Amino acid sequence: MFGRFPAGTVRDLRRFPYDIFTVLLFKVRECFLRSHLRQTTAAAHAQLDAIVGSFVSLQDYGRYLQHLLAFREPIETAVLSARPLEKLNFHFHPIASAIRADMIDLGLPASPPRQVDIAQLAVTDTSELLGTLYVLEGSALGARVLYKRAQALGLSAHHGARHLALQAEDRTSWPAFLAILDAHDPLETERTAVASAAAFDLALAAFSESSP
């Protein structure tokens, strides 16, 4: 059914079995971890994208900043104070201060009307931290699109769109994070997925709030 191996292939497989099967195992684990997180957060991700929408005015963008700060500031504080972060060998880049600076540029109050309640968010171990970071670091991919929209409104990395520029121009954090995620214990995948879902729920709560 699968044909014959070329001459010498079986001998070569016996010679390097550890290397070949280690690579295969890693690839399978990588596909499972990433696909599981994508699948379990797909609905929430789509819902959040629909709520954020495509801001077509500075007023729309200002509301986006207020909602984003209400989400990012408390969750970033939780991540930065999480003990597992010290052992993760990953440099997390918070953007809440840049969001505040963007709000000041637009003449908005530099504090959100209400921050989301992060009591439901747990970052007590590596699995929970990875799940939370999956949402925060993954947002940089969408930031590249949002940055172009902000630029169309006359904003830039120096005025009004600092936080988007920081994310859009960072091409190393996401691959570095994925490398850590891929090496994580697959038996802990469900705990990681639960943390990702909780982070998305917080984002949805922040963006569903009415603007002042």
MIDOSE-1310 file (N, C-alpha, C; in nm, 2 decimals, decimal comma, always signed):
residues 212
mfgr	+0,08/-0,12/+0,00/+0,00/+0,00/+0,00/+0,09/+0,13/+0,00; +0,19/+0,12/+0,08/+0,27/+0,24/+0,09/+0,40/+0,23/+0,00; +0,41/+0,12/-0,07/+0,53/+0,10/-0,16/+0,65/+0,05/-0,08; +0,76/+0,04/-0,14/+0,88/-0,01/-0,08/+0,97/+0,10/-0,04
fpag	+1,05/+0,09/+0,07/+1,15/+0,18/+0,10/+1,27/+0,17/+0,00; +1,33/+0,28/-0,03/+1,45/+0,27/-0,11/+1,56/+0,19/-0,04; +1,64/+0,13/-0,12/+1,75/+0,04/-0,06/+1,83/+0,12/+0,04; +1,85/+0,06/+0,16/+1,93/+0,12/+0,26/+1,85/+0,20/+0,36
tvrd	+1,72/+0,23/+0,33/+1,64/+0,31/+0,42/+1,62/+0,25/+0,55; +1,58/+0,12/+0,55/+1,56/+0,05/+0,68/+1,68/+0,05/+0,76; +1,80/+0,03/+0,70/+1,92/+0,02/+0,77/+1,95/+0,16/+0,83; +1,92/+0,27/+0,75/+1,94/+0,40/+0,81/+1,85/+0,43/+0,92
lrrf	+1,72/+0,39/+0,91/+1,63/+0,41/+1,02/+1,68/+0,34/+1,15; +1,74/+0,22/+1,14/+1,79/+0,15/+1,26/+1,91/+0,23/+1,31; +1,98/+0,29/+1,22/+2,10/+0,36/+1,27/+2,07/+0,49/+1,35; +1,96/+0,56/+1,30/+1,92/+0,68/+1,37/+1,78/+0,68/+1,42
pydi	+1,74/+0,58/+1,49/+1,59/+0,57/+1,53/+1,56/+0,68/+1,62; +1,64/+0,72/+1,72/+1,61/+0,81/+1,82/+1,58/+0,95/+1,75; +1,67/+0,99/+1,66/+1,66/+1,12/+1,60/+1,53/+1,13/+1,52; +1,50/+1,03/+1,44/+1,39/+1,04/+1,35/+1,26/+1,04/+1,43
ftvl	+1,24/+0,95/+1,53/+1,12/+0,94/+1,60/+1,10/+1,05/+1,70; +1,21/+1,11/+1,75/+1,20/+1,23/+1,83/+1,14/+1,34/+1,75; +1,19/+1,36/+1,63/+1,14/+1,47/+1,54/+0,99/+1,45/+1,51; +0,96/+1,32/+1,48/+0,82/+1,29/+1,45/+0,73/+1,32/+1,57
lfkv	+0,77/+1,28/+1,69/+0,69/+1,30/+1,81/+0,68/+1,45/+1,84; +0,78/+1,52/+1,82/+0,78/+1,67/+1,84/+0,68/+1,73/+1,75; +0,68/+1,69/+1,62/+0,59/+1,75/+1,52/+0,44/+1,72/+1,55; +0,42/+1,60/+1,59/+0,28/+1,56/+1,63/+0,23/+1,64/+1,75
recf	+0,32/+1,65/+1,85/+0,28/+1,72/+1,97/+0,26/+1,87/+1,94; +0,35/+1,93/+1,85/+0,33/+2,07/+1,81/+0,20/+2,09/+1,75; +0,16/+2,00/+1,65/+0,03/+2,02/+1,58/-0,08/+2,01/+1,68; -0,08/+1,92/+1,77/-0,18/+1,89/+1,87/-0,20/+2,01/+1,96
lrsh	-0,10/+2,06/+2,02/-0,10/+2,18/+2,11/-0,16/+2,30/+2,05; -0,11/+2,33/+1,93/-0,15/+2,46/+1,87/-0,30/+2,44/+1,82; -0,33/+2,33/+1,75/-0,46/+2,31/+1,70/-0,56/+2,31/+1,81; -0,53/+2,25/+1,92/-0,62/+2,24/+2,03/-0,66/+2,38/+2,08
lrqt	-0,56/+2,46/+2,10/-0,58/+2,60/+2,15/-0,66/+2,68/+2,05; -0,62/+2,66/+1,92/-0,70/+2,73/+1,82/-0,84/+2,69/+1,82; -0,87/+2,56/+1,83/-1,01/+2,52/+1,82/-1,09/+2,56/+1,94; -1,03/+2,55/+2,06/-1,10/+2,58/+2,18/-1,13/+2,73/+2,20
taaa	-1,05/+2,81/+2,13/-1,07/+2,96/+2,15/-1,13/+3,02/+2,02; -1,15/+2,94/+1,92/-1,20/+3,00/+1,79/-1,32/+3,08/+1,80; -1,42/+3,03/+1,87/-1,55/+3,10/+1,88/-1,53/+3,23/+1,95; -1,46/+3,23/+2,06/-1,44/+3,36/+2,14/-1,36/+3,45/+2,06
haql	-1,26/+3,40/+1,99/-1,17/+3,49/+1,90/-1,26/+3,56/+1,80; -1,34/+3,48/+1,73/-1,43/+3,54/+1,63/-1,52/+3,64/+1,68; -1,58/+3,61/+1,80/-1,67/+3,71/+1,87/-1,60/+3,84/+1,90; -1,48/+3,82/+1,95/-1,40/+3,94/+1,99/-1,37/+4,03/+1,87
daiv	-1,33/+3,96/+1,76/-1,30/+4,03/+1,64/-1,42/+4,11/+1,59; -1,54/+4,05/+1,60/-1,66/+4,11/+1,55/-1,69/+4,24/+1,64; -1,66/+4,23/+1,77/-1,69/+4,34/+1,86/-1,59/+4,46/+1,83; -1,47/+4,42/+1,82/-1,37/+4,53/+1,79/-1,39/+4,59/+1,66
gsfv	-1,43/+4,51/+1,56/-1,46/+4,57/+1,43/-1,35/+4,64/+1,36; -1,38/+4,73/+1,27/-1,28/+4,81/+1,20/-1,31/+4,95/+1,23; -1,24/+5,01/+1,32/-1,26/+5,15/+1,35/-1,24/+5,24/+1,23; -1,34/+5,33/+1,20/-1,33/+5,41/+1,08/-1,32/+5,56/+1,12
slqd	-1,31/+5,59/+1,25/-1,30/+5,73/+1,29/-1,22/+5,73/+1,42; -1,17/+5,85/+1,45/-1,09/+5,86/+1,58/-1,18/+5,83/+1,70; -1,31/+5,86/+1,69/-1,40/+5,83/+1,80/-1,41/+5,68/+1,82; -1,42/+5,61/+1,71/-1,42/+5,46/+1,72/-1,29/+5,41/+1,78
ygry	-1,18/+5,47/+1,74/-1,05/+5,42/+1,79/-1,03/+5,46/+1,93; -1,09/+5,57/+1,98/-1,08/+5,61/+2,12/-1,15/+5,51/+2,21; -1,27/+5,47/+2,16/-1,34/+5,37/+2,24/-1,27/+5,23/+2,24; -1,20/+5,20/+2,13/-1,12/+5,08/+2,13/-1,01/+5,09/+2,23
lqhl	-0,94/+5,20/+2,24/-0,84/+5,22/+2,34/-0,89/+5,20/+2,48; -1,00/+5,26/+2,51/-1,06/+5,25/+2,65/-1,09/+5,11/+2,69; -1,15/+5,04/+2,60/-1,18/+4,90/+2,62/-1,06/+4,81/+2,63; -0,96/+4,84/+2,55/-0,84/+4,76/+2,55/-0,76/+4,78/+2,68
lafr	-0,76/+4,90/+2,73/-0,69/+4,93/+2,85/-0,76/+4,86/+2,97; -0,89/+4,86/+2,97/-0,96/+4,80/+3,07/-0,93/+4,65/+3,08; -0,89/+4,59/+2,97/-0,86/+4,45/+2,97/-0,71/+4,43/+2,99; -0,62/+4,50/+2,92/-0,48/+4,47/+2,93/-0,42/+4,51/+3,06
epie	-0,45/+4,62/+3,12/-0,38/+4,66/+3,24/-0,39/+4,56/+3,36; -0,51/+4,52/+3,39/-0,52/+4,42/+3,50/-0,46/+4,28/+3,47; -0,48/+4,24/+3,35/-0,42/+4,11/+3,31/-0,27/+4,11/+3,30; -0,22/+4,22/+3,25/-0,07/+4,23/+3,24/-0,01/+4,24/+3,38
tavl	-0,08/+4,30/+3,48/-0,03/+4,31/+3,61/-0,03/+4,17/+3,67; -0,13/+4,09/+3,64/-0,13/+3,95/+3,69/-0,02/+3,87/+3,63; +0,01/+3,88/+3,50/+0,11/+3,81/+3,44/+0,25/+3,85/+3,49; +0,27/+3,98/+3,51/+0,40/+4,02/+3,55/+0,43/+3,98/+3,70
sarp	+0,33/+3,96/+3,77/+0,35/+3,92/+3,91/+0,34/+3,77/+3,93; +0,32/+3,70/+3,82/+0,31/+3,55/+3,83/+0,45/+3,49/+3,85; +0,46/+3,41/+3,95/+0,59/+3,34/+3,98/+0,65/+3,26/+3,86; +0,56/+3,18/+3,79/+0,61/+3,10/+3,69/+0,68/+3,18/+3,57
lekl	+0,65/+3,31/+3,56/+0,71/+3,39/+3,46/+0,86/+3,39/+3,47; +0,91/+3,39/+3,59/+1,05/+3,40/+3,62/+1,13/+3,27/+3,56; +1,06/+3,16/+3,56/+1,12/+3,03/+3,51/+1,09/+3,00/+3,37; +1,01/+3,09/+3,30/+0,96/+3,05/+3,17/+1,07/+3,09/+3,06
nfhf	+1,17/+3,17/+3,09/+1,27/+3,21/+3,00/+1,20/+3,28/+2,88; +1,10/+3,37/+2,91/+1,04/+3,44/+2,80/+1,02/+3,59/+2,85; +1,05/+3,68/+2,76/+1,04/+3,82/+2,80/+0,91/+3,88/+2,75; +0,82/+3,90/+2,85/+0,69/+3,95/+2,82/+0,69/+4,10/+2,81
hpia	+0,63/+4,16/+2,70/+0,63/+4,30/+2,68/+0,49/+4,36/+2,71; +0,47/+4,42/+2,82/+0,34/+4,48/+2,85/+0,32/+4,61/+2,76; +0,20/+4,64/+2,73/+0,17/+4,75/+2,64/+0,07/+4,85/+2,70; +0,03/+4,83/+2,83/-0,07/+4,91/+2,89/-0,02/+5,06/+2,90
sair	+0,10/+5,08/+2,93/+0,16/+5,22/+2,94/+0,15/+5,28/+2,80; +0,18/+5,21/+2,70/+0,17/+5,27/+2,56/+0,02/+5,30/+2,53; -0,07/+5,22/+2,57/-0,21/+5,25/+2,55/-0,25/+5,38/+2,62; -0,20/+5,39/+2,74/-0,23/+5,52/+2,81/-0,18/+5,64/+2,74
admi	-0,05/+5,62/+2,69/+0,01/+5,74/+2,61/-0,07/+5,77/+2,49; -0,12/+5,66/+2,42/-0,21/+5,69/+2,30/-0,34/+5,76/+2,34; -0,39/+5,73/+2,46/-0,52/+5,79/+2,50/-0,49/+5,94/+2,53; -0,38/+5,97/+2,59/-0,34/+6,11/+2,62/-0,32/+6,19/+2,49
dlgl	-0,26/+6,12/+2,38/-0,25/+6,19/+2,25/-0,39/+6,23/+2,20; -0,49/+6,15/+2,22/-0,62/+6,18/+2,17/-0,71/+6,26/+2,26; -0,65/+6,30/+2,37/-0,72/+6,38/+2,47/-0,82/+6,31/+2,55; -0,80/+6,17/+2,57/-0,89/+6,09/+2,64/-0,84/+6,08/+2,79
pasp	-0,93/+6,05/+2,88/-0,88/+6,02/+3,02/-0,79/+5,90/+3,02; -0,68/+5,91/+3,08/-0,58/+5,80/+3,07/-0,61/+5,69/+3,17; -0,73/+5,67/+3,20/-0,77/+5,55/+3,29/-0,90/+5,50/+3,24; -0,92/+5,37/+3,24/-1,05/+5,32/+3,19/-1,16/+5,34/+3,29
prqv	-1,29/+5,34/+3,24/-1,40/+5,36/+3,34/-1,41/+5,25/+3,43; -1,38/+5,13/+3,39/-1,39/+5,01/+3,48/-1,29/+4,90/+3,43; -1,21/+4,85/+3,51/-1,12/+4,74/+3,47/-1,20/+4,61/+3,49; -1,17/+4,51/+3,41/-1,23/+4,38/+3,43/-1,19/+4,32/+3,55
diaq	-1,27/+4,23/+3,61/-1,24/+4,16/+3,73/-1,16/+4,03/+3,69; -1,04/+4,03/+3,74/-0,96/+3,91/+3,70/-0,96/+3,80/+3,80; -1,06/+3,80/+3,89/-1,06/+3,70/+4,00/-1,07/+3,56/+3,93; -1,14/+3,55/+3,82/-1,15/+3,42/+3,75/-1,03/+3,38/+3,68
lavt	-0,93/+3,47/+3,67/-0,81/+3,43/+3,60/-0,70/+3,38/+3,69; -0,65/+3,26/+3,66/-0,55/+3,20/+3,75/-0,42/+3,19/+3,67; -0,31/+3,24/+3,73/-0,18/+3,22/+3,66/-0,08/+3,17/+3,77; -0,12/+3,06/+3,83/-0,04/+3,01/+3,94/+0,06/+2,91/+3,90
dtse	+0,05/+2,86/+3,78/+0,15/+2,76/+3,73/+0,18/+2,79/+3,58; +0,27/+2,71/+3,53/+0,32/+2,74/+3,39/+0,21/+2,71/+3,29; +0,13/+2,61/+3,31/+0,02/+2,58/+3,22/-0,08/+2,70/+3,21; -0,12/+2,75/+3,32/-0,21/+2,87/+3,32/-0,15/+2,99/+3,26
llgt	-0,02/+3,01/+3,29/+0,05/+3,13/+3,24/+0,06/+3,12/+3,09; +0,09/+3,00/+3,04/+0,10/+2,98/+2,89/-0,03/+3,01/+2,82; -0,14/+2,96/+2,89/-0,27/+2,98/+2,83/-0,31/+3,13/+2,82; -0,27/+3,21/+2,92/-0,29/+3,35/+2,92/-0,21/+3,42/+2,82
lyvl	-0,08/+3,38/+2,82/+0,01/+3,45/+2,72/-0,03/+3,41/+2,58; -0,09/+3,30/+2,55/-0,13/+3,26/+2,42/-0,23/+3,37/+2,36; -0,31/+3,42/+2,45/-0,41/+3,53/+2,41/-0,33/+3,66/+2,39; -0,25/+3,70/+2,49/-0,19/+3,83/+2,49/-0,08/+3,84/+2,37
egsa	+0,00/+3,73/+2,36/+0,10/+3,74/+2,25/+0,04/+3,72/+2,12; -0,07/+3,64/+2,11/-0,13/+3,62/+1,98/-0,20/+3,74/+1,93; -0,23/+3,84/+2,02/-0,30/+3,96/+1,97/-0,21/+4,04/+1,89; -0,08/+4,02/+1,89/+0,02/+4,09/+1,81/+0,00/+4,07/+1,66
lgar	-0,05/+3,95/+1,63/-0,08/+3,92/+1,49/-0,19/+4,01/+1,44; -0,30/+4,02/+1,51/-0,41/+4,11/+1,47/-0,37/+4,26/+1,48; -0,27/+4,29/+1,56/-0,23/+4,43/+1,58/-0,17/+4,48/+1,45; -0,11/+4,39/+1,36/-0,05/+4,44/+1,24/-0,16/+4,49/+1,14
vlyk	-0,28/+4,43/+1,15/-0,39/+4,48/+1,07/-0,44/+4,61/+1,13; -0,46/+4,61/+1,26/-0,51/+4,73/+1,33/-0,42/+4,85/+1,31; -0,29/+4,82/+1,31/-0,20/+4,93/+1,30/-0,21/+5,00/+1,16; -0,24/+4,93/+1,06/-0,26/+4,99/+0,93/-0,39/+5,07/+0,93
raqa	-0,49/+5,02/+1,00/-0,62/+5,10/+1,01/-0,59/+5,23/+1,09; -0,51/+5,22/+1,19/-0,48/+5,34/+1,27/-0,40/+5,44/+1,19; -0,31/+5,39/+1,11/-0,23/+5,48/+1,02/-0,32/+5,55/+0,92; -0,42/+5,49/+0,88/-0,51/+5,55/+0,78/-0,59/+5,66/+0,85
lgls	-0,59/+5,66/+0,98/-0,66/+5,77/+1,06/-0,56/+5,88/+1,09; -0,44/+5,87/+1,04/-0,34/+5,97/+1,07/-0,26/+5,95/+1,20; -0,27/+5,83/+1,25/-0,19/+5,80/+1,38/-0,06/+5,73/+1,34; +0,03/+5,72/+1,44/+0,16/+5,66/+1,41/+0,22/+5,60/+1,54
ahhg	+0,34/+5,55/+1,52/+0,42/+5,50/+1,63/+0,46/+5,60/+1,73; +0,45/+5,73/+1,70/+0,48/+5,84/+1,79/+0,36/+5,92/+1,83; +0,25/+5,89/+1,78/+0,13/+5,96/+1,82/+0,00/+5,88/+1,80; -0,06/+5,83/+1,91/-0,18/+5,77/+1,91/-0,19/+5,62/+1,88
arhl	-0,08/+5,56/+1,82/-0,08/+5,42/+1,79/+0,05/+5,35/+1,84; +0,10/+5,40/+1,95/+0,23/+5,35/+2,00/+0,21/+5,20/+2,03; +0,10/+5,16/+2,10/+0,09/+5,02/+2,14/+0,08/+4,93/+2,02; +0,01/+4,97/+1,92/+0,00/+4,89/+1,80/+0,13/+4,87/+1,72
alqa	+0,21/+4,98/+1,72/+0,34/+4,98/+1,66/+0,43/+4,88/+1,73; +0,43/+4,89/+1,86/+0,51/+4,80/+1,94/+0,48/+4,65/+1,91; +0,35/+4,62/+1,90/+0,31/+4,48/+1,87/+0,34/+4,44/+1,72; +0,30/+4,53/+1,63/+0,32/+4,50/+1,49/+0,46/+4,49/+1,44
edrt	+0,55/+4,56/+1,51/+0,69/+4,56/+1,47/+0,77/+4,46/+1,54; +0,71/+4,39/+1,64/+0,78/+4,28/+1,71/+0,76/+4,15/+1,63; +0,86/+4,10/+1,57/+0,85/+3,98/+1,49/+0,92/+3,86/+1,56; +0,96/+3,88/+1,68/+1,04/+3,77/+1,75/+0,96/+3,71/+1,87
swpa	+0,88/+3,79/+1,93/+0,81/+3,74/+2,05/+0,72/+3,62/+2,03; +0,64/+3,63/+1,92/+0,54/+3,52/+1,89/+0,61/+3,39/+1,86; +0,71/+3,39/+1,77/+0,79/+3,26/+1,75/+0,85/+3,21/+1,87; +0,91/+3,30/+1,95/+0,98/+3,26/+2,08/+0,87/+3,19/+2,17
flai	+0,76/+3,25/+2,18/+0,65/+3,20/+2,27/+0,61/+3,06/+2,22; +0,59/+3,05/+2,09/+0,54/+2,92/+2,03/+0,64/+2,81/+2,06; +0,77/+2,84/+2,06/+0,87/+2,74/+2,08/+0,86/+2,69/+2,23; +0,83/+2,78/+2,32/+0,81/+2,74/+2,46/+0,68/+2,66/+2,47
ldah	+0,57/+2,70/+2,40/+0,45/+2,63/+2,41/+0,46/+2,49/+2,35; +0,53/+2,48/+2,24/+0,55/+2,35/+2,18/+0,62/+2,25/+2,27; +0,71/+2,30/+2,36/+0,79/+2,21/+2,44/+0,71/+2,18/+2,57; +0,59/+2,24/+2,59/+0,52/+2,22/+2,72/+0,46/+2,08/+2,72
dple	+0,44/+2,03/+2,84/+0,39/+1,89/+2,86/+0,25/+1,88/+2,80; +0,23/+1,79/+2,70/+0,10/+1,78/+2,64/-0,01/+1,73/+2,73; +0,03/+1,67/+2,84/-0,07/+1,63/+2,94/-0,14/+1,75/+3,01; -0,07/+1,86/+3,00/-0,12/+1,99/+3,06/-0,20/+2,07/+2,96
tert	-0,22/+2,02/+2,84/-0,29/+2,10/+2,74/-0,42/+2,16/+2,78; -0,50/+2,07/+2,84/-0,64/+2,12/+2,88/-0,63/+2,23/+2,98; -0,54/+2,23/+3,07/-0,53/+2,34/+3,17/-0,49/+2,47/+3,10; -0,40/+2,45/+3,00/-0,36/+2,57/+2,92/-0,48/+2,62/+2,84
avas	-0,56/+2,54/+2,79/-0,68/+2,58/+2,71/-0,78/+2,65/+2,80; -0,80/+2,60/+2,92/-0,89/+2,66/+3,01/-0,85/+2,81/+3,04; -0,72/+2,83/+3,06/-0,66/+2,96/+3,09/-0,68/+3,05/+2,97; -0,66/+3,00/+2,85/-0,68/+3,08/+2,73/-0,83/+3,13/+2,72
aaaf	-0,92/+3,03/+2,75/-1,06/+3,07/+2,74/-1,10/+3,17/+2,84; -1,04/+3,16/+2,96/-1,06/+3,26/+3,07/-1,01/+3,40/+3,02; -0,90/+3,41/+2,96/-0,84/+3,53/+2,91/-0,93/+3,59/+2,80; -0,98/+3,51/+2,71/-1,07/+3,56/+2,61/-1,20/+3,61/+2,67
dlal	-1,25/+3,54/+2,78/-1,37/+3,59/+2,84/-1,35/+3,73/+2,90; -1,24/+3,75/+2,96/-1,21/+3,88/+3,02/-1,20/+3,99/+2,91; -1,14/+3,96/+2,79/-1,14/+4,05/+2,68/-1,28/+4,08/+2,63; -1,36/+3,98/+2,62/-1,50/+4,00/+2,58/-1,58/+4,09/+2,68
aafs	-1,55/+4,07/+2,81/-1,62/+4,15/+2,91/-1,58/+4,29/+2,90; -1,45/+4,32/+2,87/-1,40/+4,45/+2,86/-1,46/+4,53/+2,74; -1,46/+4,46/+2,63/-1,51/+4,52/+2,50/-1,66/+4,52/+2,49; -1,73/+4,45/+2,58/-1,88/+4,45/+2,58/-1,93/+4,56/+2,66
essp	-1,84/+4,62/+2,75/-1,89/+4,73/+2,83/-1,92/+4,85/+2,75; -2,03/+4,93/+2,79/-2,06/+5,05/+2,72/-1,96/+5,16/+2,75; -1,93/+5,23/+2,64/-1,83/+5,34/+2,66/-1,90/+5,46/+2,74; -1,82/+5,53/+2,82/-1,88/+5,64/+2,90/-1,92/+5,75/+2,81
